[in-house]
Amino acid sequence: MNERHELLCALQQYDFALYDLQLYLDSHPNCIEAMRQYKKYKAMKKNTEEQYIRMYGPIRAEQSDTDGQWNWIEDPWPWEREDN
């Protein structure tokens, strides 16, 4: 597995954890431990996303560098694997 694929997998895992914690916090809004975990995974996702964008370009259109060239359309798309 290459680094690009590892970063995308990590982002999927962080998204899953954040969604699961969000559902839990909806019914347990005063749980300090769940909120701590939510903040932790949110920061991990942000850092990983920033690293991915620096190395491989935007994942979503709003992350495109709009000061320069519109790089959202550059290949490969984030969900495409290099071996396809």
PyRosetta script that sets phi, psi and omega in degrees:
from pyrosetta import init, pose_from_sequence

init()
pose = pose_from_sequence("MNERHELLCALQQYDFALYDLQLYLDSHPNCIEAMRQYKKYKAMKKNTEEQYIRMYGPIRAEQSDTDGQWNWIEDPWPWEREDN")
pose.set_psi(1, 131.6)
pose.set_omega(1, 179.8)
pose.set_phi(2, -87.0)
pose.set_psi(2, 169.3)
pose.set_omega(2, -174.7)
pose.set_phi(3, -62.0)
pose.set_psi(3, -37.6)
pose.set_omega(3, 179.2)
pose.set_phi(4, -59.4)
pose.set_psi(4, -47.4)
pose.set_omega(4, 179.8)
pose.set_phi(5, -65.1)
pose.set_psi(5, -38.8)
pose.set_omega(5, 178.4)
pose.set_phi(6, -62.6)
pose.set_psi(6, -41.0)
pose.set_omega(6, 178.7)
pose.set_phi(7, -65.3)
pose.set_psi(7, -42.5)
pose.set_omega(7, 178.4)
pose.set_phi(8, -64.0)
pose.set_psi(8, -39.8)
pose.set_omega(8, 177.2)
pose.set_phi(9, -63.8)
pose.set_psi(9, -41.5)
pose.set_omega(9, 178.5)
pose.set_phi(10, -62.1)
pose.set_psi(10, -41.8)
pose.set_omega(10, 178.6)
pose.set_phi(11, -62.2)
pose.set_psi(11, -39.8)
pose.set_omega(11, 177.5)
pose.set_phi(12, -63.5)
pose.set_psi(12, -41.0)
pose.set_omega(12, 179.5)
pose.set_phi(13, -65.5)
pose.set_psi(13, -41.9)
pose.set_omega(13, 178.5)
pose.set_phi(14, -65.4)
pose.set_psi(14, -40.7)
pose.set_omega(14, 177.4)
pose.set_phi(15, -60.3)
pose.set_psi(15, -43.0)
pose.set_omega(15, 179.1)
pose.set_phi(16, -62.1)
pose.set_psi(16, -47.7)
pose.set_omega(16, -179.4)
pose.set_phi(17, -61.7)
pose.set_psi(17, -42.5)
pose.set_omega(17, 179.6)
pose.set_phi(18, -64.0)
pose.set_psi(18, -42.1)
pose.set_omega(18, 179.5)
pose.set_phi(19, -66.1)
pose.set_psi(19, -42.2)
pose.set_omega(19, 178.6)
pose.set_phi(20, -62.3)
pose.set_psi(20, -44.3)
pose.set_omega(20, 178.2)
pose.set_phi(21, -66.5)
pose.set_psi(21, -35.1)
pose.set_omega(21, 177.0)
pose.set_phi(22, -61.5)
pose.set_psi(22, -45.0)
pose.set_omega(22, 178.5)
pose.set_phi(23, -61.7)
pose.set_psi(23, -41.7)
pose.set_omega(23, 178.9)
pose.set_phi(24, -64.5)
pose.set_psi(24, -44.3)
pose.set_omega(24, -179.1)
pose.set_phi(25, -67.2)
pose.set_psi(25, -25.7)
pose.set_omega(25, 175.8)
pose.set_phi(26, -60.6)
pose.set_psi(26, -34.2)
pose.set_omega(26, -179.7)
pose.set_phi(27, -102.7)
pose.set_psi(27, -9.7)
pose.set_omega(27, 179.1)
pose.set_phi(28, -135.3)
pose.set_psi(28, 63.6)
pose.set_omega(28, -171.7)
pose.set_phi(29, -65.5)
pose.set_psi(29, -15.3)
pose.set_omega(29, -178.7)
pose.set_phi(30, -102.2)
pose.set_psi(30, 10.2)
pose.set_omega(30, -178.6)
pose.set_phi(31, -78.2)
pose.set_psi(31, 107.0)
pose.set_omega(31, -177.0)
pose.set_phi(32, -65.6)
pose.set_psi(32, -40.0)
pose.set_omega(32, -178.8)
pose.set_phi(33, -64.9)
pose.set_psi(33, -42.4)
pose.set_omega(33, 178.6)
pose.set_phi(34, -64.7)
pose.set_psi(34, -39.4)
pose.set_omega(34, 178.1)
pose.set_phi(35, -66.0)
pose.set_psi(35, -38.0)
pose.set_omega(35, 176.9)
pose.set_phi(36, -62.7)
pose.set_psi(36, -44.1)
pose.set_omega(36, 178.0)
pose.set_phi(37, -64.3)
pose.set_psi(37, -40.5)
pose.set_omega(37, 179.3)
pose.set_phi(38, -60.1)
pose.set_psi(38, -46.9)
pose.set_omega(38, 179.5)
pose.set_phi(39, -63.5)
pose.set_psi(39, -39.3)
pose.set_omega(39, 179.6)
pose.set_phi(40, -61.7)
pose.set_psi(40, -50.3)
pose.set_omega(40, -178.8)
pose.set_phi(41, -68.7)
pose.set_psi(41, -32.6)
pose.set_omega(41, 176.6)
pose.set_phi(42, -63.2)
pose.set_psi(42, -43.5)
pose.set_omega(42, 178.2)
pose.set_phi(43, -67.0)
pose.set_psi(43, -40.6)
pose.set_omega(43, 178.6)
pose.set_phi(44, -63.2)
pose.set_psi(44, -41.6)
pose.set_omega(44, 178.8)
pose.set_phi(45, -64.6)
pose.set_psi(45, -43.8)
pose.set_omega(45, -179.7)
pose.set_phi(46, -60.0)
pose.set_psi(46, -46.7)
pose.set_omega(46, 179.9)
pose.set_phi(47, -63.3)
pose.set_psi(47, -43.4)
pose.set_omega(47, -179.8)
pose.set_phi(48, -66.9)
pose.set_psi(48, -40.8)
pose.set_omega(48, 178.3)
pose.set_phi(49, -63.1)
pose.set_psi(49, -43.0)
pose.set_omega(49, 178.3)
pose.set_phi(50, -63.5)
pose.set_psi(50, -40.4)
pose.set_omega(50, 178.1)
pose.set_phi(51, -63.3)
pose.set_psi(51, -45.3)
pose.set_omega(51, 179.5)
pose.set_phi(52, -60.3)
pose.set_psi(52, -46.5)
pose.set_omega(52, -178.0)
pose.set_phi(53, -62.3)
pose.set_psi(53, -42.7)
pose.set_omega(53, 177.8)
pose.set_phi(54, -60.0)
pose.set_psi(54, -40.6)
pose.set_omega(54, -173.5)
pose.set_phi(55, -87.0)
pose.set_psi(55, -36.7)
pose.set_omega(55, -169.3)
pose.set_phi(56, -127.4)
pose.set_psi(56, -5.5)
pose.set_omega(56, -179.5)
pose.set_phi(57, 101.2)
pose.set_psi(57, -178.6)
pose.set_omega(57, -173.7)
pose.set_phi(58, -68.5)
pose.set_psi(58, 149.7)
pose.set_omega(58, 175.8)
pose.set_phi(59, -95.3)
pose.set_psi(59, -37.6)
pose.set_omega(59, 177.9)
pose.set_phi(60, -121.7)
pose.set_psi(60, 154.9)
pose.set_omega(60, -175.8)
pose.set_phi(61, -57.5)
pose.set_psi(61, -36.4)
pose.set_omega(61, -177.6)
pose.set_phi(62, -69.5)
pose.set_psi(62, -9.8)
pose.set_omega(62, 177.6)
pose.set_phi(63, -91.3)
pose.set_psi(63, -0.6)
pose.set_omega(63, -178.5)
pose.set_phi(64, -66.7)
pose.set_psi(64, 146.7)
pose.set_omega(64, 178.2)
pose.set_phi(65, -75.9)
pose.set_psi(65, 94.7)
pose.set_omega(65, -175.7)
pose.set_phi(66, -84.2)
pose.set_psi(66, -5.3)
pose.set_omega(66, 175.7)
pose.set_phi(67, -77.5)
pose.set_psi(67, -25.1)
pose.set_omega(67, -179.9)
pose.set_phi(68, -115.5)
pose.set_psi(68, -131.5)
pose.set_omega(68, 179.5)
pose.set_phi(69, -77.7)
pose.set_psi(69, 144.9)
pose.set_omega(69, 176.0)
pose.set_phi(70, -72.3)
pose.set_psi(70, 98.3)
pose.set_omega(70, -172.3)
pose.set_phi(71, -95.6)
pose.set_psi(71, 8.0)
pose.set_omega(71, 179.5)
pose.set_phi(72, -64.8)
pose.set_psi(72, -31.2)
pose.set_omega(72, -175.0)
pose.set_phi(73, -88.9)
pose.set_psi(73, -0.8)
pose.set_omega(73, -179.2)
pose.set_phi(74, -69.5)
pose.set_psi(74, 139.3)
pose.set_omega(74, 178.7)
pose.set_phi(75, -77.2)
pose.set_psi(75, 157.9)
pose.set_omega(75, -12.1)
pose.set_phi(76, -80.2)
pose.set_psi(76, 156.2)
pose.set_omega(76, 175.6)
pose.set_phi(77, -65.2)
pose.set_psi(77, 152.7)
pose.set_omega(77, -176.4)
pose.set_phi(78, -56.0)
pose.set_psi(78, -30.9)
pose.set_omega(78, -176.2)
pose.set_phi(79, -92.0)
pose.set_psi(79, -5.4)
pose.set_omega(79, 178.8)
pose.set_phi(80, -83.9)
pose.set_psi(80, 138.0)
pose.set_omega(80, 176.5)
pose.set_phi(81, -92.3)
pose.set_psi(81, 147.2)
pose.set_omega(81, -178.4)
pose.set_phi(82, -64.7)
pose.set_psi(82, -24.2)
pose.set_omega(82, -177.2)
pose.set_phi(83, -88.0)
pose.set_psi(83, 3.7)
pose.set_omega(83, 178.0)
pose.set_phi(84, -78.9)
pose.dump_pdb("model.pdb")
